[in-house]
Amino acid sequence: TTQVTITPSLGKILGAKVIARNAVTGATLGSGTTDLVTGIAKFTAQKTTSPVVIEVQGTDGAQGATYYDEASNANVPLPATKKIRAIAPSLGDTPNFGVTVLTDLAYQAAVKAAGTEAKVNTADIVNQANNQIKALLAKELGTNSLLTPPTIIGKDTIVKNVITAKNAANDYALKLAALANLGSSENGARALDVLAKLSDDISDGSLDGKKENVGVSYSHDTSSFN
């Protein structure tokens, strides 16, 4: 087994369930919950050389999961119907992964390329998908992986005191904040709106502003979005 650290961000996510599973077999390797203060999940999981899906699941109820929506400056519910995922090439010693809107797109790209989640059975498929999304939407990560844990921004974070240097984690946080601000304000959940629109866009295997031949209704036109 190994100790896994998962840093999800839509802004800071509190009280969400996190599962690591073998992409090929579907078997759960380990699970935990994002901390109510740090927003980070730490748990023990079984090692594997197969690709691994990390899934952050919302939860309902009075003590349900929330996330900090940077566009509306509020903690908003993350319902059980919502999830964000990442896919990693394997699960070795002390892995530390970020899970974001962009890693979810890479997960979807990998599944699209392979045909099903169970067919995402090589590190090459995983790395190609992660690198594809990084090249399209996160060039500022440079040589760093799309799975880099971003700096976590919460409602009580004083950003100027936290983001004080140029590095991959901070650049990632700024990119996620920018994406959140491109979403619609429906129920205040702008980051989830952006994920839904980008998911529609990439569902045909191409991030081009369209789902098949139909334009995706981004809140901003495609040129300003880019």
Phi, psi and omega in degrees: 000170180212156177272122184255137174241123181241126180243092179273152179208125162243003258074175186303131181251126183244135172071024179264149177279141179234128181236137170252127179224151176291122183296327185282314184263340184082358183291137176287128181264337180173164180206160178198193182224141177292134184298144183284354176247307185275334185078008181254142177252134176231131180202165178270136181221157178284134177290153174202150174269354177281158172303148185233133174263128172255122184237123176259119186249134173291163176223146181265175174104175183299328178254031184289172181290149175225163170220154180275114178270111188290336180287322182260356180055047181210152169279125183237157183296144169248094188289165182296340179283351184251144176211151170232144189229163171219157175230129183245153183291338181190179176228099183254220183283130175039059179290149182222105188240143167269149175231119188218178172307321184285324176292330176295320177297322179293320175303312180297321179295320179295316179295320178298317182293322184275332182110316175214164178300319183296339180269359172280079193245009177224153176297329181299317179298316181295310183295323179296317180293314179297319180289327178298311181291323177299318180294326182280320193230357183214049180300335182295346177287344176059236181276356180281152182287154172297340180275005176303130176295125178281158169297131184272130178247122178244177184299327182263007180285132170266101192303318183294340178272345183257315180264091185243000181216159176269111175208175187297317182297318180288318178299321178298315180300319180293321178297317180295323177295319178296317179298318180301322182287350177270355181277167174282166184263020180301119181057017179077354188269069187289321181297320178293327177296317178298318178299316180297318181291316178295326178295317175301317184297314186274357184298337178265008177092001182220135177265088189225015181084004183224151169252107194059245181252007184255131181295142175275136187275069173297151177292340176241153177293162188301322183293318180287330176297312178299000000 
